[in-house]
């Protein structure tokens, strides 16, 4: 028997549904108070937060830190070692214009790594791409 059918009932029963986020939906009766949410931890200050890979590269470039030469010791990289050494020599000389003009055809992972290294090193030696 429902409360509306009971002759002595003074109020309707409250049927409330809660989801995992604490949101409530009143099905009948008077609204109930939502359960207290657990306090969330405050976000860490931006200075303490670790930078992402690209942000770290940009920060190092602004600081003038030249990244390490990619590891081309695997046999698949053998034919590109000479080109990588030429790029490294341009970086050591600090010749930004020659470094930017150095042709790289990114057809496989080796030239793509050289192109990324060239871009990072050019920006670290003074001029952004």
N, CA, C and O atoms as a GROMACS GRO file, in nm:
protein
  516
    1UNK      N    1   0.084  -0.118   0.000
    1UNK     CA    2   0.000   0.000   0.000
    1UNK      C    3   0.089   0.124   0.000
    1UNK      O    4   0.181   0.134   0.081
    2UNK      N    5   0.064   0.216  -0.088
    2UNK     CA    6   0.139   0.341  -0.096
    2UNK      C    7   0.087   0.440   0.006
    2UNK      O    8  -0.026   0.427   0.055
    3UNK      N    9   0.169   0.542   0.038
    3UNK     CA   10   0.130   0.639   0.139
    3UNK      C   11   0.008   0.719   0.095
    3UNK      O   12  -0.071   0.762   0.179
    4UNK      N   13  -0.009   0.739  -0.035
    4UNK     CA   14  -0.126   0.815  -0.080
    4UNK      C   15  -0.253   0.734  -0.060
    4UNK      O   16  -0.363   0.790  -0.053
    5UNK      N   17  -0.237   0.604  -0.052
    5UNK     CA   18  -0.353   0.518  -0.030
    5UNK      C   19  -0.380   0.495   0.119
    5UNK      O   20  -0.489   0.455   0.157
    6UNK      N   21  -0.279   0.521   0.204
    6UNK     CA   22  -0.294   0.497   0.346
    6UNK      C   23  -0.367   0.616   0.409
    6UNK      O   24  -0.327   0.730   0.387
    7UNK      N   25  -0.470   0.593   0.483
    7UNK     CA   26  -0.550   0.704   0.539
    7UNK      C   27  -0.478   0.787   0.644
    7UNK      O   28  -0.513   0.904   0.662
    8UNK      N   29  -0.379   0.733   0.715
    8UNK     CA   30  -0.312   0.807   0.821
    8UNK      C   31  -0.176   0.865   0.778
    8UNK      O   32  -0.112   0.932   0.858
    9UNK      N   33  -0.132   0.842   0.657
    9UNK     CA   34  -0.003   0.892   0.611
    9UNK      C   35  -0.009   1.042   0.589
    9UNK      O   36  -0.105   1.093   0.531
   10UNK      N   37   0.096   1.117   0.636
   10UNK     CA   38   0.099   1.262   0.623
   10UNK      C   39   0.188   1.308   0.508
   10UNK      O   40   0.171   1.421   0.461
   11UNK      N   41   0.281   1.225   0.462
   11UNK     CA   42   0.369   1.266   0.352
   11UNK      C   43   0.396   1.149   0.258
   11UNK      O   44   0.375   1.032   0.292
   12UNK      N   45   0.442   1.186   0.143
   12UNK     CA   46   0.475   1.083   0.045
   12UNK      C   47   0.618   1.033   0.072
   12UNK      O   48   0.701   1.110   0.121
   13UNK      N   49   0.647   0.909   0.041
   13UNK     CA   50   0.785   0.862   0.055
   13UNK      C   51   0.873   0.928  -0.050
   13UNK      O   52   0.829   0.955  -0.162
   14UNK      N   53   0.996   0.955  -0.014
   14UNK     CA   54   1.091   1.016  -0.106
   14UNK      C   55   1.176   0.906  -0.167
   14UNK      O   56   1.242   0.830  -0.097
   15UNK      N   57   1.172   0.900  -0.299
   15UNK     CA   58   1.253   0.803  -0.371
   15UNK      C   59   1.352   0.884  -0.453
   15UNK      O   60   1.315   0.959  -0.544
   16UNK      N   61   1.480   0.868  -0.419
   16UNK     CA   62   1.585   0.945  -0.483
   16UNK      C   63   1.690   0.850  -0.538
   16UNK      O   64   1.725   0.751  -0.474
   17UNK      N   65   1.740   0.880  -0.657
   17UNK     CA   66   1.846   0.801  -0.718
   17UNK      C   67   1.972   0.887  -0.729
   17UNK      O   68   1.964   1.004  -0.765
   18UNK      N   69   2.087   0.828  -0.697
   18UNK     CA   70   2.216   0.898  -0.706
   18UNK      C   71   2.306   0.823  -0.802
   18UNK      O   72   2.310   0.700  -0.803
   19UNK      N   73   2.381   0.899  -0.885
   19UNK     CA   74   2.479   0.834  -0.972
   19UNK      C   75   2.616   0.841  -0.906
   19UNK      O   76   2.629   0.894  -0.796
   20UNK      N   77   2.718   0.788  -0.972
   20UNK     CA   78   2.852   0.782  -0.916
   20UNK      C   79   2.912   0.920  -0.890
   20UNK      O   80   2.995   0.934  -0.800
   21UNK      N   81   2.872   1.021  -0.965
   21UNK     CA   82   2.924   1.156  -0.947
   21UNK      C   83   2.853   1.232  -0.836
   21UNK      O   84   2.892   1.345  -0.804
   22UNK      N   85   2.752   1.173  -0.777
   22UNK     CA   86   2.679   1.240  -0.669
   22UNK      C   87   2.560   1.319  -0.716
   22UNK      O   88   2.496   1.388  -0.636
   23UNK      N   89   2.527   1.313  -0.843
   23UNK     CA   90   2.410   1.383  -0.895
   23UNK      C   91   2.285   1.305  -0.853
   23UNK      O   92   2.287   1.182  -0.849
   24UNK      N   93   2.179   1.377  -0.824
   24UNK     CA   94   2.058   1.309  -0.778
   24UNK      C   95   1.942   1.333  -0.872
   24UNK      O   96   1.934   1.434  -0.941
   25UNK      N   97   1.852   1.239  -0.872
   25UNK     CA   98   1.728   1.251  -0.948
   25UNK      C   99   1.614   1.213  -0.854
   25UNK      O  100   1.613   1.103  -0.798
   26UNK      N  101   1.519   1.304  -0.836
   26UNK     CA  102   1.406   1.280  -0.750
   26UNK      C  103   1.299   1.206  -0.830
   26UNK      O  104   1.254   1.252  -0.935
   27UNK      N  105   1.261   1.094  -0.780
   27UNK     CA  106   1.159   1.016  -0.849
   27UNK      C  107   1.021   1.051  -0.795
   27UNK      O  108   0.925   1.061  -0.871
   28UNK      N  109   1.010   1.070  -0.663
   28UNK     CA  110   0.884   1.114  -0.603
   28UNK      C  111   0.911   1.175  -0.467
   28UNK      O  112   1.020   1.158  -0.412
   29UNK      N  113   0.814   1.246  -0.412
   29UNK     CA  114   0.829   1.305  -0.279
   29UNK      C  115   0.911   1.433  -0.281
   29UNK      O  116   0.922   1.499  -0.384
   30UNK      N  117   0.969   1.468  -0.165
   30UNK     CA  118   1.049   1.590  -0.150
   30UNK      C  119   1.196   1.560  -0.182
   30UNK      O  120   1.243   1.448  -0.158
   31UNK      N  121   1.268   1.658  -0.235
   31UNK     CA  122   1.409   1.634  -0.268
   31UNK      C  123   1.492   1.609  -0.143
   31UNK      O  124   1.470   1.671  -0.039
   32UNK      N  125   1.586   1.520  -0.154
   32UNK     CA  126   1.678   1.490  -0.044
   32UNK      C  127   1.809   1.563  -0.067
   32UNK      O  128   1.838   1.608  -0.178
   33UNK      N  129   1.887   1.575   0.039
   33UNK     CA  130   2.018   1.638   0.026
   33UNK      C  131   2.112   1.543  -0.047
   33UNK      O  132   2.110   1.422  -0.025
   34UNK      N  133   2.194   1.600  -0.132
   34UNK     CA  134   2.294   1.519  -0.203
   34UNK      C  135   2.400   1.474  -0.104
   34UNK      O  136   2.431   1.547  -0.010
   35UNK      N  137   2.456   1.356  -0.123
   35UNK     CA  138   2.561   1.311  -0.032
   35UNK      C  139   2.683   1.401  -0.044
   35UNK      O  140   2.711   1.454  -0.152
   36UNK      N  141   2.755   1.418   0.064
   36UNK     CA  142   2.873   1.504   0.063
   36UNK      C  143   2.979   1.444  -0.027
   36UNK      O  144   3.011   1.325  -0.016
   37UNK      N  145   3.033   1.526  -0.115
   37UNK     CA  146   3.139   1.480  -0.204
   37UNK      C  147   3.272   1.483  -0.130
   37UNK      O  148   3.295   1.568  -0.045
   38UNK      N  149   3.357   1.388  -0.163
   38UNK     CA  150   3.489   1.384  -0.102
   38UNK      C  151   3.568   1.504  -0.152
   38UNK      O  152   3.562   1.537  -0.270
   39UNK      N  153   3.642   1.570  -0.065
   39UNK     CA  154   3.721   1.685  -0.110
   39UNK      C  155   3.830   1.640  -0.207
   39UNK      O  156   3.897   1.539  -0.184
   40UNK      N  157   3.847   1.715  -0.314
   40UNK     CA  158   3.950   1.682  -0.412
   40UNK      C  159   4.079   1.754  -0.375
   40UNK      O  160   4.077   1.864  -0.321
   41UNK      N  161   4.189   1.691  -0.406
   41UNK     CA  162   4.319   1.751  -0.377
   41UNK      C  163   4.340   1.870  -0.470
   41UNK      O  164   4.300   1.868  -0.586
   42UNK      N  165   4.402   1.972  -0.418
   42UNK     CA  166   4.430   2.091  -0.499
   42UNK      C  167   4.533   2.056  -0.606
   42UNK      O  168   4.621   1.973  -0.583
   43UNK      N  169   4.520   2.118  -0.720
   43UNK     CA  170   4.614   2.091  -0.829
   43UNK      C  171   4.753   2.140  -0.789
   43UNK      O  172   4.768   2.242  -0.722
   44UNK      N  173   4.853   2.065  -0.832
   44UNK     CA  174   4.991   2.102  -0.801
   44UNK      C  175   5.027   2.230  -0.876
   44UNK      O  176   4.978   2.252  -0.987
   45UNK      N  177   5.110   2.313  -0.818
   45UNK     CA  178   5.152   2.434  -0.889
   45UNK      C  179   5.220   2.398  -1.020
   45UNK      O  180   5.283   2.293  -1.031
   46UNK      N  181   5.208   2.485  -1.118
   46UNK     CA  182   5.264   2.459  -1.250
   46UNK      C  183   5.415   2.440  -1.246
   46UNK      O  184   5.470   2.368  -1.329
   47UNK      N  185   5.483   2.504  -1.153
   47UNK     CA  186   5.628   2.492  -1.145
   47UNK      C  187   5.671   2.352  -1.106
   47UNK      O  188   5.777   2.306  -1.148
   48UNK      N  189   5.590   2.282  -1.027
   48UNK     CA  190   5.624   2.148  -0.982
   48UNK      C  191   5.584   2.042  -1.084
   48UNK      O  192   5.630   1.927  -1.075
   49UNK      N  193   5.501   2.077  -1.179
   49UNK     CA  194   5.450   1.981  -1.276
   49UNK      C  195   5.556   1.955  -1.382
   49UNK      O  196   5.618   2.048  -1.433
   50UNK      N  197   5.577   1.828  -1.415
   50UNK     CA  198   5.675   1.791  -1.518
   50UNK      C  199   5.625   1.836  -1.655
   50UNK      O  200   5.506   1.828  -1.684
   51UNK      N  201   5.717   1.882  -1.737
   51UNK     CA  202   5.681   1.926  -1.871
   51UNK      C  203   5.664   1.806  -1.963
   51UNK      O  204   5.725   1.701  -1.942
   52UNK      N  205   5.581   1.823  -2.064
   52UNK     CA  206   5.568   1.721  -2.166
   52UNK      C  207   5.694   1.720  -2.253
   52UNK      O  208   5.780   1.807  -2.241
   53UNK      N  209   5.702   1.621  -2.342
   53UNK     CA  210   5.822   1.605  -2.424
   53UNK      C  211   5.849   1.728  -2.511
   53UNK      O  212   5.961   1.779  -2.513
   54UNK      N  213   5.747   1.775  -2.580
   54UNK     CA  214   5.767   1.891  -2.668
   54UNK      C  215   5.793   2.018  -2.589
   54UNK      O  216   5.875   2.101  -2.629
   55UNK      N  217   5.724   2.034  -2.477
   55UNK     CA  218   5.747   2.153  -2.394
   55UNK      C  219   5.888   2.152  -2.336
   55UNK      O  220   5.951   2.256  -2.324
   56UNK      N  221   5.937   2.032  -2.300
   56UNK     CA  222   6.072   2.021  -2.247
   56UNK      C  223   6.175   2.057  -2.355
   56UNK      O  224   6.274   2.125  -2.327
   57UNK      N  225   6.151   2.012  -2.479
   57UNK     CA  226   6.241   2.045  -2.590
   57UNK      C  227   6.244   2.196  -2.612
   57UNK      O  228   6.351   2.254  -2.632
   58UNK      N  229   6.126   2.259  -2.610
   58UNK     CA  230   6.119   2.403  -2.629
   58UNK      C  231   6.190   2.478  -2.516
   58UNK      O  232   6.261   2.575  -2.541
   59UNK      N  233   6.171   2.432  -2.393
   59UNK     CA  234   6.236   2.497  -2.278
   59UNK      C  235   6.388   2.481  -2.287
   59UNK      O  236   6.462   2.575  -2.258
   60UNK      N  237   6.434   2.362  -2.327
   60UNK     CA  238   6.578   2.341  -2.343
   60UNK      C  239   6.634   2.429  -2.454
   60UNK      O  240   6.744   2.483  -2.442
   61UNK      N  241   6.558   2.444  -2.563
   61UNK     CA  242   6.604   2.527  -2.675
   61UNK      C  243   6.616   2.672  -2.631
   61UNK      O  244   6.712   2.740  -2.669
   62UNK      N  245   6.521   2.721  -2.552
   62UNK     CA  246   6.528   2.859  -2.503
   62UNK      C  247   6.648   2.879  -2.411
   62UNK      O  248   6.707   2.987  -2.406
   63UNK      N  249   6.684   2.771  -2.339
   63UNK     CA  250   6.798   2.780  -2.248
   63UNK      C  251   6.930   2.757  -2.320
   63UNK      O  252   7.037   2.770  -2.260
   64UNK      N  253   6.924   2.722  -2.451
   64UNK     CA  254   7.046   2.699  -2.528
   64UNK      C  255   7.106   2.561  -2.509
   64UNK      O  256   7.223   2.539  -2.541
   65UNK      N  257   7.028   2.468  -2.457
   65UNK     CA  258   7.076   2.331  -2.436
   65UNK      C  259   7.058   2.252  -2.565
   65UNK      O  260   6.947   2.238  -2.615
   66UNK      N  261   7.167   2.200  -2.617
   66UNK     CA  262   7.163   2.123  -2.741
   66UNK      C  263   7.133   1.977  -2.706
   66UNK      O  264   7.203   1.919  -2.623
   67UNK      N  265   7.031   1.917  -2.768
   67UNK     CA  266   6.996   1.779  -2.736
   67UNK      C  267   7.104   1.680  -2.783
   67UNK      O  268   7.185   1.711  -2.870
   68UNK      N  269   7.102   1.563  -2.723
   68UNK     CA  270   7.198   1.458  -2.759
   68UNK      C  271   7.172   1.409  -2.900
   68UNK      O  272   7.059   1.413  -2.950
   69UNK      N  273   7.276   1.362  -2.963
   69UNK     CA  274   7.267   1.307  -3.098
   69UNK      C  275   7.188   1.176  -3.093
   69UNK      O  276   7.212   1.095  -3.003
   70UNK      N  277   7.095   1.152  -3.186
   70UNK     CA  278   7.019   1.027  -3.186
   70UNK      C  279   7.111   0.906  -3.201
   70UNK      O  280   7.216   0.914  -3.264
   71UNK      N  281   7.070   0.794  -3.144
   71UNK     CA  282   7.148   0.670  -3.150
   71UNK      C  283   7.120   0.600  -3.283
   71UNK      O  284   7.012   0.547  -3.305
   72UNK      N  285   7.219   0.601  -3.370
   72UNK     CA  286   7.206   0.537  -3.501
   72UNK      C  287   7.296   0.413  -3.508
   72UNK      O  288   7.351   0.383  -3.614
   73UNK      N  289   7.312   0.342  -3.398
   73UNK     CA  290   7.400   0.226  -3.395
   73UNK      C  291   7.338   0.100  -3.455
   73UNK      O  292   7.411   0.006  -3.487
   74UNK      N  293   7.207   0.097  -3.472
   74UNK     CA  294   7.141  -0.020  -3.530
   74UNK      C  295   7.176  -0.033  -3.678
   74UNK      O  296   7.198   0.068  -3.745
   75UNK      N  297   7.183  -0.156  -3.729
   75UNK     CA  298   7.219  -0.178  -3.871
   75UNK      C  299   7.124  -0.108  -3.969
   75UNK      O  300   7.166  -0.072  -4.079
   76UNK      N  301   6.999  -0.088  -3.931
   76UNK     CA  302   6.904  -0.024  -4.022
   76UNK      C  303   6.938   0.123  -4.046
   76UNK      O  304   6.894   0.181  -4.146
   77UNK      N  305   7.015   0.183  -3.956
   77UNK     CA  306   7.051   0.324  -3.969
   77UNK      C  307   7.187   0.344  -4.037
   77UNK      O  308   7.231   0.458  -4.053
   78UNK      N  309   7.254   0.237  -4.076
   78UNK     CA  310   7.392   0.245  -4.124
   78UNK      C  311   7.409   0.344  -4.238
   78UNK      O  312   7.505   0.421  -4.238
   79UNK      N  313   7.319   0.345  -4.333
   79UNK     CA  314   7.338   0.433  -4.449
   79UNK      C  315   7.313   0.581  -4.419
   79UNK      O  316   7.342   0.666  -4.502
   80UNK      N  317   7.259   0.611  -4.299
   80UNK     CA  318   7.230   0.750  -4.264
   80UNK      C  319   7.329   0.808  -4.162
   80UNK      O  320   7.317   0.924  -4.125
   81UNK      N  321   7.427   0.727  -4.117
   81UNK     CA  322   7.520   0.775  -4.015
   81UNK      C  323   7.604   0.892  -4.065
   81UNK      O  324   7.631   0.986  -3.989
   82UNK      N  325   7.646   0.888  -4.190
   82UNK     CA  326   7.728   0.996  -4.246
   82UNK      C  327   7.649   1.128  -4.245
   82UNK      O  328   7.702   1.232  -4.208
   83UNK      N  329   7.522   1.121  -4.286
   83UNK     CA  330   7.439   1.242  -4.288
   83UNK      C  331   7.420   1.296  -4.146
   83UNK      O  332   7.423   1.417  -4.124
   84UNK      N  333   7.400   1.206  -4.050
   84UNK     CA  334   7.382   1.250  -3.911
   84UNK      C  335   7.509   1.318  -3.861
   84UNK      O  336   7.501   1.418  -3.790
   85UNK      N  337   7.625   1.264  -3.897
   85UNK     CA  338   7.751   1.326  -3.856
   85UNK      C  339   7.768   1.465  -3.918
   85UNK      O  340   7.820   1.556  -3.854
   86UNK      N  341   7.723   1.481  -4.043
   86UNK     CA  342   7.729   1.612  -4.108
   86UNK      C  343   7.639   1.713  -4.036
   86UNK      O  344   7.678   1.828  -4.018
   87UNK      N  345   7.521   1.669  -3.996
   87UNK     CA  346   7.430   1.757  -3.922
   87UNK      C  347   7.492   1.796  -3.788
   87UNK      O  348   7.486   1.912  -3.746
   88UNK      N  349   7.552   1.696  -3.720
   88UNK     CA  350   7.615   1.724  -3.591
   88UNK      C  351   7.730   1.824  -3.606
   88UNK      O  352   7.750   1.909  -3.520
   89UNK      N  353   7.805   1.813  -3.717
   89UNK     CA  354   7.915   1.907  -3.741
   89UNK      C  355   7.862   2.048  -3.761
   89UNK      O  356   7.922   2.145  -3.712
   90UNK      N  357   7.751   2.061  -3.834
   90UNK     CA  358   7.691   2.194  -3.854
   90UNK      C  359   7.644   2.254  -3.721
   90UNK      O  360   7.656   2.374  -3.699
   91UNK      N  361   7.591   2.169  -3.634
   91UNK     CA  362   7.545   2.217  -3.503
   91UNK      C  363   7.665   2.264  -3.421
   91UNK      O  364   7.659   2.369  -3.356
   92UNK      N  365   7.773   2.187  -3.423
   92UNK     CA  366   7.892   2.226  -3.348
   92UNK      C  367   7.950   2.359  -3.397
   92UNK      O  368   7.999   2.439  -3.318
   93UNK      N  369   7.944   2.380  -3.528
   93UNK     CA  370   7.992   2.507  -3.584
   93UNK      C  371   7.897   2.622  -3.552
   93UNK      O  372   7.938   2.738  -3.549
   94UNK      N  373   7.770   2.590  -3.529
   94UNK     CA  374   7.670   2.693  -3.503
   94UNK      C  375   7.621   2.759  -3.631
   94UNK      O  376   7.573   2.872  -3.628
   95UNK      N  377   7.633   2.690  -3.742
   95UNK     CA  378   7.592   2.744  -3.872
   95UNK      C  379   7.442   2.717  -3.893
   95UNK      O  380   7.404   2.615  -3.949
   96UNK      N  381   7.361   2.810  -3.848
   96UNK     CA  382   7.215   2.795  -3.854
   96UNK      C  383   7.165   2.789  -3.998
   96UNK      O  384   7.081   2.705  -4.030
   97UNK      N  385   7.214   2.877  -4.084
   97UNK     CA  386   7.166   2.880  -4.222
   97UNK      C  387   7.196   2.750  -4.296
   97UNK      O  388   7.110   2.698  -4.367
   98UNK      N  389   7.316   2.696  -4.279
   98UNK     CA  390   7.351   2.570  -4.344
   98UNK      C  391   7.269   2.455  -4.285
   98UNK      O  392   7.231   2.362  -4.356
   99UNK      N  393   7.242   2.462  -4.155
   99UNK     CA  394   7.162   2.357  -4.090
   99UNK      C  395   7.019   2.358  -4.142
   99UNK      O  396   6.961   2.253  -4.167
  100UNK      N  397   6.963   2.478  -4.159
  100UNK     CA  398   6.827   2.489  -4.213
  100UNK      C  399   6.821   2.443  -4.358
  100UNK      O  400   6.721   2.385  -4.401
  101UNK      N  401   6.926   2.469  -4.434
  101UNK     CA  402   6.928   2.436  -4.576
  101UNK      C  403   6.963   2.290  -4.602
  101UNK      O  404   6.948   2.243  -4.714
  102UNK      N  405   7.009   2.218  -4.501
  102UNK     CA  406   7.051   2.078  -4.520
  102UNK      C  407   6.931   1.995  -4.565
  102UNK      O  408   6.829   1.992  -4.496
  103UNK      N  409   6.942   1.928  -4.680
  103UNK     CA  410   6.827   1.853  -4.732
  103UNK      C  411   6.810   1.718  -4.663
  103UNK      O  412   6.905   1.641  -4.648
  104UNK      N  413   6.687   1.691  -4.621
  104UNK     CA  414   6.653   1.562  -4.561
  104UNK      C  415   6.524   1.515  -4.626
  104UNK      O  416   6.424   1.586  -4.628
  105UNK      N  417   6.528   1.393  -4.678
  105UNK     CA  418   6.409   1.333  -4.738
  105UNK      C  419   6.353   1.232  -4.638
  105UNK      O  420   6.404   1.120  -4.631
  106UNK      N  421   6.249   1.268  -4.561
  106UNK     CA  422   6.198   1.180  -4.455
  106UNK      C  423   6.113   1.064  -4.508
  106UNK      O  424   5.991   1.064  -4.498
  107UNK      N  425   6.182   0.964  -4.566
  107UNK     CA  426   6.112   0.849  -4.623
  107UNK      C  427   6.107   0.731  -4.528
  107UNK      O  428   6.030   0.637  -4.550
  108UNK      N  429   6.187   0.733  -4.422
  108UNK     CA  430   6.186   0.625  -4.323
  108UNK      C  431   6.212   0.685  -4.185
  108UNK      O  432   6.222   0.806  -4.170
  109UNK      N  433   6.222   0.598  -4.086
  109UNK     CA  434   6.238   0.649  -3.949
  109UNK      C  435   6.373   0.717  -3.927
  109UNK      O  436   6.381   0.810  -3.847
  110UNK      N  437   6.477   0.674  -3.996
  110UNK     CA  438   6.609   0.736  -3.977
  110UNK      C  439   6.610   0.882  -4.020
  110UNK      O  440   6.650   0.968  -3.941
  111UNK      N  441   6.567   0.915  -4.144
  111UNK     CA  442   6.566   1.056  -4.182
  111UNK      C  443   6.467   1.139  -4.100
  111UNK      O  444   6.490   1.257  -4.077
  112UNK      N  445   6.358   1.077  -4.055
  112UNK     CA  446   6.264   1.151  -3.970
  112UNK      C  447   6.330   1.188  -3.839
  112UNK      O  448   6.309   1.297  -3.787
  113UNK      N  449   6.411   1.096  -3.784
  113UNK     CA  450   6.482   1.126  -3.659
  113UNK      C  451   6.586   1.235  -3.682
  113UNK      O  452   6.606   1.322  -3.597
  114UNK      N  453   6.652   1.231  -3.800
  114UNK     CA  454   6.750   1.335  -3.830
  114UNK      C  455   6.682   1.471  -3.845
  114UNK      O  456   6.733   1.572  -3.799
  115UNK      N  457   6.565   1.472  -3.910
  115UNK     CA  458   6.493   1.599  -3.928
  115UNK      C  459   6.450   1.655  -3.793
  115UNK      O  460   6.459   1.776  -3.771
  116UNK      N  461   6.403   1.568  -3.703
  116UNK     CA  462   6.363   1.615  -3.570
  116UNK      C  463   6.484   1.668  -3.495
  116UNK      O  464   6.476   1.773  -3.429
  117UNK      N  465   6.595   1.597  -3.504
  117UNK     CA  466   6.717   1.641  -3.435
  117UNK      C  467   6.765   1.774  -3.492
  117UNK      O  468   6.809   1.862  -3.419
  118UNK      N  469   6.757   1.787  -3.625
  118UNK     CA  470   6.800   1.912  -3.690
  118UNK      C  471   6.715   2.029  -3.641
  118UNK      O  472   6.768   2.136  -3.611
  119UNK      N  473   6.584   2.009  -3.634
  119UNK     CA  474   6.494   2.115  -3.588
  119UNK      C  475   6.522   2.153  -3.444
  119UNK      O  476   6.530   2.271  -3.410
  120UNK      N  477   6.538   2.051  -3.358
  120UNK     CA  478   6.565   2.077  -3.216
  120UNK      C  479   6.698   2.149  -3.198
  120UNK      O  480   6.709   2.244  -3.120
  121UNK      N  481   6.798   2.103  -3.270
  121UNK     CA  482   6.931   2.161  -3.253
  121UNK      C  483   6.938   2.302  -3.310
  121UNK      O  484   7.006   2.389  -3.255
  122UNK      N  485   6.867   2.325  -3.421
  122UNK     CA  486   6.866   2.460  -3.478
  122UNK      C  487   6.801   2.558  -3.383
  122UNK      O  488   6.847   2.671  -3.368
  123UNK      N  489   6.693   2.515  -3.318
  123UNK     CA  490   6.627   2.607  -3.225
  123UNK      C  491   6.711   2.625  -3.100
  123UNK      O  492   6.707   2.732  -3.038
  124UNK      N  493   6.788   2.523  -3.060
  124UNK     CA  494   6.872   2.534  -2.941
  124UNK      C  495   6.995   2.621  -2.967
  124UNK      O  496   7.047   2.683  -2.875
  125UNK      N  497   7.041   2.625  -3.092
  125UNK     CA  498   7.160   2.705  -3.120
  125UNK      C  499   7.130   2.851  -3.146
  125UNK      O  500   7.220   2.931  -3.168
  126UNK      N  501   7.002   2.884  -3.143
  126UNK     CA  502   6.973   3.027  -3.146
  126UNK      C  503   6.856   3.072  -3.229
  126UNK      O  504   6.801   3.178  -3.201
  127UNK      N  505   6.816   3.000  -3.328
  127UNK     CA  506   6.710   3.050  -3.415
  127UNK      C  507   6.604   2.943  -3.429
  127UNK      O  508   6.634   2.830  -3.467
  128UNK      N  509   6.479   2.977  -3.400
  128UNK     CA  510   6.368   2.882  -3.412
  128UNK      C  511   6.336   2.859  -3.558
  128UNK      O  512   6.355   2.946  -3.643
  129UNK      N  513   6.286   2.738  -3.586
  129UNK     CA  514   6.247   2.702  -3.723
  129UNK      C  515   6.118   2.770  -3.761
  129UNK      O  516   6.070   2.752  -3.872
   0.00000   0.00000   0.00000
